[in-house]
Amino acid sequence: MRQTDILELAGFNYWANHRLLEVCEQLTPDQWTSTDTVGDRTLRGVLVHTFDTEWSWRVRLQGPEAGEDDEELSEDNYPTVAGLSEAWAADEAAMMTWLNSLSDDDLAGSVPVPWGREYILWRLIVHVFTHSIQQRAEAAALLTRAGHSPGDIEFLNYISRSP
């Protein structure tokens, strides 16, 4: 996979994340912290988990030069949608800076992971973004159940949007 492809996938990922967070801004504080779940996570829990996964994989894949620790994030640290949005925007900027620094050769290289295997870098990045797709589906179901559907958040909606 080429860098341009990864950047387009990242663009889609963050566009869809923004769409969900914009809808979440319409929620009451009680809806944001609701205990209603899909699987075993609340809406806030799903979104914090999604952010945590994107952030921790970026830190892990960048290596020690990222200068960050990838301890698991807690939803209690995000009592408001605005707080989560701000933290996620900072990570998005860091992710995009890193992705823009990668060459096609970097993306084709192998990267070790903590459980003793090696994977091609582009495949790990695709894993991160497809994980986010799954999590956004769960968040969209919870938002719809709360009367705030995010609408269509598919890839074709992203690439078909007006400039």
Secondary structure, DSSP 8 states (H G I E B T S, - for coil): --HHHHHHHHHHHHHHHHHHHHHHTTS-HHHHT---EETTEEHHHHHHHHHHHHHHHHHHHHGGGG--------GGG--SHHHHHHHHHHHHHHHHHHHHH--HHHHHSEEE-TTS-EEEHHHHHHHHHHHHHHHHHHHHHHHHHTT------SHHHHHHS--
